[in-house]
Amino acid sequence: MPDVKTGTNSSCDVVIVGAGFSGLYMLHRLRGLGFSARVFEAGDGVGGTWFWNRYPGARVDIESQEYSYSFSDELQDEWVWTERYAAQPELLAYLNHVADRFDLRRDIQFETRVTAARFDEAAMRWNVVTDRGETVSARFCVMATGCLSVTNEPNFPGMESFAGASYHTGRWPHAGVDFTGKRVGVIGTGSSAIQSIPVIAAQAAHVHVFQRTPNYSVPAHNGPIDPRVVADWKANRAEYRQKARESGAGILAAGASEQSALEVSAEERQRIYEQRWARGGFAMGGAFIDIAINPEANATAAAFVADKIRGLVDDPKVAEALIPTSYPFATKRLCVDTGYYAAFNRDNVTLVDVRAAPIEAITPTGLRTAEADYALDAIVYAIGFDAMTGALGAIDIRGRDGISLRAAWAEGPRTYLGLMVAGFPNLFTITGPGSPSVLSNMVVSIEQHVDWISDCLVALADRQAGAIEATPEAQSDWVDHVNAAADFTLFPQANSWYLGANIPGKPRVFMPYVGGVGVYRQLCADVAAKDYEGFRLTSAAG
Ligand SMILES: Cc1cc2nc3c(=O)[nH]c(=O)nc-3n(C[C@H](O)[C@H](O)[C@H](O)COP(=O)(O)OP(=O)(O)OC[C@H]3O[C@@H](n4cnc5c(N)ncnc54)[C@H](O)[C@@H]3O)c2cc1C
């Protein structure tokens, strides 16, 4: 008899890998539809991103009420956010509440990493293998493994010789870290660094920030959530949620404008930018319709933010070093901060340009660049993730004819709609490459994918179809479209993690779909309405 509790050689309708926003909602939906589902999660709790990223200052940079599930009115009624941008502990508490409220834990196996998934063509089932030695057979496999769940590992010579403590922002100790009296080095200046540096600096004796490429950051203006916002959302929630689903990035607070930056006077443009800067968060990114596509329009936003940095940072040399010059505004993930630039006015914060003088080694006592030695008690690696493909590539996924996903994606990820991969029947990816994913409010995109997959499984059951698979033709057309859409924008001009540029040897392919969540949602709905156009459905018998 299979042991259902531990999963040894058990079977179910659907295996879900990951228990973050995606996996939790997927489990809830499938249960509601009468499918049996099992979730495997490497961590010892739910929450995904918000389980692992416990670094100081970690918080969402989309307004809390927007970055939350919309699928349950009761959940929305009972949960009250305390801050405009919820911090990691509150987000984790929210996801734990969701797991409890919908009684999800009984189908989640924690501290279990999925190592392989192999499609058995004769049986038309996936055999999912875990690091506990179990194999679970499932008709469908849903990868809810996250776009930013595999850390980019540091690889500096001498790392193991360091006598102090080392941390990665993406795998922060649950007990927290006390930096009081410590000399801390932070390597990296992406979003996690930008959030954590002001908080670490307030505690540590000294912080050296090792910067290779500066990032654009805009102020969050975080604070307690405004009761008027709460009341307004209560009254108009359904309408706001629908608008977000139909919008470009799924972020209403971005207030996407229809106006060109070039069709207004310089004074009017300045007024609009000032207004957006004062509003905070992604409002800056939505100031004009052509910021992401027209270099001239983009330059106006870049110049505005550069002036803001000059105004915020006392030392003109430091200010210039913090201003990005090598790529257009917001073509790397726009950061949203609380006191980042002002942190450089503190006596205990020093910016070190490691583009000019690269890091040569980590030493027993700290870090050596081409120019100097820095004595450190702790090093924080804030160097991001192997984005979008990292978690999928870490699993040995084999589809038809034993073909491996790693091999199929050797030249970069190829999907149909970011949902499925040709040659891998009944395998779904939530917010996979080729979907809006990281260019959007992820919760909006996750809900759309989960709903689409759920509807698809019901449609297959209705048709008595055993399998669904993307056709190679539809996949090729979609990949071409995703690339053409990206090339229409300025995004490919930045060496960003969107392109895999942060991971040595990773193929340079723009992975998310820039077409916008509203357009994309409609495309997905149209495909389903046209009897799953571009997919091949096969009968239960194969
Ligand atoms: C620091 C940080 C800040 C962010 N801020 C925002 C934001 O402001 N707005 C926004 O929209 N998005 C943000 N994101 C993106 C964020 O990842 C998504 O919003 C969302 O949390 C993704 O949910 P998920 O369930 O798809 O993936 P995740 O939350 O990443 O969960 C995936 C889970 O799968 C598990 N897993 C992976 N592989 C395996 C395996 N082989 N076996 C078992 N388990 C596995 C992981 O342990 C993880 O728990 C942020 C990401 C980070 C890292």
PDBQT file of the ligand as one rigid body, heavy atoms in Angstrom, charges set to zero:
ROOT
HETATM    1  C1  LIG A 601      13.128  40.271  -2.198  1.00  0.00    +0.000 C 
HETATM    2  C2  LIG A 601      12.011  40.172  -3.171  1.00  0.00    +0.000 A 
HETATM    3  C3  LIG A 601      11.070  41.183  -3.258  1.00  0.00    +0.000 A 
HETATM    4  C4  LIG A 601      10.018  41.058  -4.155  1.00  0.00    +0.000 A 
HETATM    5  N1  LIG A 601       9.123  42.078  -4.242  1.00  0.00    +0.000 NA
HETATM    6  C5  LIG A 601       8.098  41.985  -5.109  1.00  0.00    +0.000 A 
HETATM    7  C6  LIG A 601       7.166  43.042  -5.256  1.00  0.00    +0.000 A 
HETATM    8  O1  LIG A 601       7.288  44.058  -4.611  1.00  0.00    +0.000 OA
HETATM    9  N2  LIG A 601       6.157  42.883  -6.145  1.00  0.00    +0.000 N 
HETATM   10  C7  LIG A 601       6.019  41.761  -6.893  1.00  0.00    +0.000 A 
HETATM   11  O2  LIG A 601       5.076  41.667  -7.679  1.00  0.00    +0.000 OA
HETATM   12  N3  LIG A 601       6.888  40.750  -6.773  1.00  0.00    +0.000 NA
HETATM   13  C8  LIG A 601       7.919  40.844  -5.922  1.00  0.00    +0.000 A 
HETATM   14  N4  LIG A 601       8.822  39.826  -5.832  1.00  0.00    +0.000 N 
HETATM   15  C9  LIG A 601       8.631  38.629  -6.654  1.00  0.00    +0.000 C 
HETATM   16  C10 LIG A 601       8.041  37.506  -5.804  1.00  0.00    +0.000 C 
HETATM   17  O3  LIG A 601       8.866  36.398  -6.005  1.00  0.00    +0.000 OA
HETATM   18  C11 LIG A 601       6.598  37.238  -6.223  1.00  0.00    +0.000 C 
HETATM   19  O4  LIG A 601       5.833  38.399  -5.964  1.00  0.00    +0.000 OA
HETATM   20  C12 LIG A 601       5.900  36.078  -5.520  1.00  0.00    +0.000 C 
HETATM   21  O5  LIG A 601       6.172  36.028  -4.154  1.00  0.00    +0.000 OA
HETATM   22  C13 LIG A 601       6.232  34.771  -6.193  1.00  0.00    +0.000 C 
HETATM   23  O6  LIG A 601       5.467  33.738  -5.641  1.00  0.00    +0.000 OA
HETATM   24  P1  LIG A 601       5.681  32.242  -6.174  1.00  0.00    +0.000 P 
HETATM   25  O7  LIG A 601       4.860  31.387  -5.318  1.00  0.00    +0.000 OA
HETATM   26  O8  LIG A 601       5.447  32.199  -7.638  1.00  0.00    +0.000 OA
HETATM   27  O9  LIG A 601       7.230  31.969  -5.991  1.00  0.00    +0.000 OA
HETATM   28  P2  LIG A 601       8.082  31.938  -4.648  1.00  0.00    +0.000 P 
HETATM   29  O10 LIG A 601       7.500  32.845  -3.639  1.00  0.00    +0.000 OA
HETATM   30  O11 LIG A 601       9.484  32.146  -5.052  1.00  0.00    +0.000 OA
HETATM   31  O12 LIG A 601       7.878  30.459  -4.113  1.00  0.00    +0.000 OA
HETATM   32  C14 LIG A 601       8.442  29.372  -4.767  1.00  0.00    +0.000 C 
HETATM   33  C15 LIG A 601       8.667  28.285  -3.740  1.00  0.00    +0.000 C 
HETATM   34  O13 LIG A 601       9.040  27.102  -4.445  1.00  0.00    +0.000 OA
HETATM   35  C16 LIG A 601       9.977  26.419  -3.664  1.00  0.00    +0.000 C 
HETATM   36  N5  LIG A 601      10.750  25.581  -4.566  1.00  0.00    +0.000 N 
HETATM   37  C17 LIG A 601      11.466  25.940  -5.656  1.00  0.00    +0.000 A 
HETATM   38  N6  LIG A 601      12.024  24.866  -6.230  1.00  0.00    +0.000 NA
HETATM   39  C18 LIG A 601      11.641  23.798  -5.494  1.00  0.00    +0.000 A 
HETATM   40  C19 LIG A 601      11.887  22.412  -5.588  1.00  0.00    +0.000 A 
HETATM   41  N7  LIG A 601      12.638  21.892  -6.566  1.00  0.00    +0.000 N 
HETATM   42  N8  LIG A 601      11.332  21.593  -4.674  1.00  0.00    +0.000 NA
HETATM   43  C20 LIG A 601      10.554  22.078  -3.673  1.00  0.00    +0.000 A 
HETATM   44  N9  LIG A 601      10.303  23.393  -3.530  1.00  0.00    +0.000 NA
HETATM   45  C21 LIG A 601      10.837  24.244  -4.433  1.00  0.00    +0.000 A 
HETATM   46  C22 LIG A 601      10.818  27.496  -3.021  1.00  0.00    +0.000 C 
HETATM   47  O14 LIG A 601      11.425  27.036  -1.837  1.00  0.00    +0.000 OA
HETATM   48  C23 LIG A 601       9.789  28.575  -2.767  1.00  0.00    +0.000 C 
HETATM   49  O15 LIG A 601       9.306  28.501  -1.451  1.00  0.00    +0.000 OA
HETATM   50  C24 LIG A 601       9.905  39.924  -4.972  1.00  0.00    +0.000 A 
HETATM   51  C25 LIG A 601      10.869  38.928  -4.911  1.00  0.00    +0.000 A 
HETATM   52  C26 LIG A 601      11.915  39.049  -4.025  1.00  0.00    +0.000 A 
HETATM   53  C27 LIG A 601      12.938  37.968  -3.980  1.00  0.00    +0.000 C 
ENDROOT
TORSDOF 0
